[in-house]
Amino acid sequence: MSAPVAGSTPLPASDRAGSAVRAGETGSREWLAATMSAFTDDELRRAGELFRSLTRRAGAVGG
């Protein structure tokens, strides 16, 4: 995926993910690579933090 051009508006994450899903029709590894490249490092980091936060809360509620 090419870097955004200065002053351009990036695609919403849902649009980028949709492209990654379509690209994934070739196989699971290719799909994962396309999906991961559809998001910026910052978006992936924030998603990871949210996932960890939610799983900690679920563990506290269920445990």
RADA-V650722 format. One record per residue. SS is DSSP state (helix for helix, strand for strand, loop for the rest). PHI is phi in whole degrees, 0 to 359 (999 if undefined). Layout:
SS/PHI, SS/PHI
This chain:
loop/999, loop/280, loop/289, loop/294, loop/277, loop/306, loop/86, loop/275, loop/262, loop/294, loop/294, loop/301, helix/305, helix/296, helix/292, helix/294, helix/294, helix/300, helix/296, helix/295, helix/296, helix/298, helix/293, helix/283, helix/295, helix/277, loop/159, helix/293, helix/294, helix/295, helix/298, helix/297, helix/298, helix/293, helix/294, helix/296, helix/285, loop/284, loop/241, loop/284, helix/302, helix/295, helix/296, helix/294, helix/297, helix/296, helix/295, helix/297, helix/297, helix/296, helix/300, helix/297, helix/298, helix/293, helix/289, helix/295, helix/295, helix/296, helix/295, helix/290, helix/287, helix/278, loop/264
